[in-house]
Amino acid sequence: MAPGMRRAFPLLVALALIGADGVAAQSIDTEIAERVAQVQSATDPGMRIDRAAHLAEYIASRGPLVVADVEPPVVDDMAELLEDNADLVRFYAAASLGFLGPSARRAIPALEKALERREGERGIVAGQPKVFTSAVSSEQAICAALTKIDLSRVPSTCQTFR
């Protein structure tokens, strides 16, 4: 390698790494935003539940460092899913926010509002994969999300889920 190239090589590697991180961060935001849009566009509750489950699965499959800096508008769009009429959509939306950890801090008010909506536990919707061993409700996922995002914001009503 020529002497000038030896000095330039570390700089080229550093620039390539910085560029790769920028693309990775952009693609995770884009992928999450597209999945959220798919949930929002489905008119059938079963389809929304299915798509919300895929959103949660996608985020869970990424490492904490990959999802540590999801852009605020993407987090806001995810938080809007907590207003869905289907409890399992709210369950998966809360789980997705919880997987983001502290980067979803801006969604805490939406999580708290969704927690006030208390509904009874639900069984699995017909046609959904049997991933749960018992009935679930969004309350469980909301409490778990608040615990992962900011432990100081977990209300006492969540104590039963710890």
N, C-alpha and C positions, 0 to 999 in steps of 0.2 A: 504494500500500500504506500502511495506517495506521502511524503511528510505533510503536505497541506490537507490531504484527505484524512489523515489520522486525527487532526485537530477538528475537522468538520464533522467527522462521523458521530461523536457523542451528541453534538448539537442536532444532527439529523434524527438520531434515535429519540432524543428528548422531544423534538417537534412532532415526530410520528406518534409518540405516546400521548402527548397532549391532544393531538387531533383525534386519536382513537377514543379517548375518554369523552371528548365533546360529542362524537357521533354516538357512543354508547348511551350517554345521558339523554341525548335527543331521541334516540330510538326507543328507550324505555318509556319516556313521556308520550311519544307518539303511539306506541303500542297500547299503553294503558288508556289513553284518550279514545283510541279506536274501539277498544273493548267496552268502555263505558258508553260510548255512542251506540254500540250494538244493543246493550241492555236497554237504553232509553228508547230506541226505535222499535223494539218488539212490542206488539200490541197484546199478545197472548201472555198471561201471567206465567204459564209453564215455561215458555220460551225465555222470558225475562229472568226467571229463576235459573234456568240452565246457563244462560249467558253470564249472569252474575257469579255463578259457581265457577265458570271458566276464568272469569276475571280474578277471583280470589286464588284459584289454582295457579294462574300465571304469575301473580305477584309473589305467592308463597314459594314458587320454584326459583325465584331470583334470590341472590344473596343479599344480606342487609346492606352491604356497601353499594350495591347496584340501585337499590330503591331508597337510599338515604337522602337523595336530593330531588325528589319528584317536584316538578314545578307547581306553584300555588294554584293556577287555574285548573290543573288536572286534579289536584286534591279537592278543590271546590266542586268540580263535576262529580267526583266520586261521592262526596258528601251529599249531593242532591239525591243520590240513590236511596238515602235513608228515609226519604219521604214517600217511597213506593208503597202501594197498598198491600203488596205481597210481603208477608213477614219474612219469608226465606230470602227475598231479594235484599231486605234490610239486614238480615243475618249475614249474607255474603258481602254486602257493602261494608258493614262494620268490620268483618274479618279482614277484608282487603285493606282498610284503613289501618287496622292494627298491625298488619304485616309491614306497613310503611314505617311504623314506630314513630319516633319524635318528629319526623318530617311531616306527619299528618296533624301536627298540633293545631293548625288552623281549623280543623274539622271538629274540634272538641265541642263547640256550641251545638253543632248539628247532631253529634252523638248524644249529648245531654238531652236535647229536645226529643230525639227518637226514643231515648230511654223512658221518658215520661209517657210515651204512647202505650205502655204495658199491655201486652196481650198474653193470653195463655199459651202454654207450650203447644206446638203443632207436631203432628206426625209428618212423615215424608209425603210429599205430593206424588200421586200416582205417576209412574213413568220416570221418576227421578232416581238416580243411583242411590243405593242404600249405603251411604257413607257414615251414617250415624248409628250408634248402638241404642239410642233412646230418643224420645221426642226432644225437639230443640225449639228455642225461640230466639228472636233477635236480641232479647235482653242479655242472654249469655254472651253473644259475640260482642255486643256493645260494651259490656263490663270488661271483657278481655281486651278489647281495643283500647279503652281508657287506661287500663293497667299498663299496656305496652307503650302508649303514647306519653302519658304523664301521670305517674302514680299518685301525685298530689291531688289530681282531679277526680279520683275514683270515689263515687258517693257511697255512703254506708249501705245503701240498698244492694250494692254489688258484693257485699261480704259473703253471701251465701254461695257465690260462685268461686270463691278462692279456695 
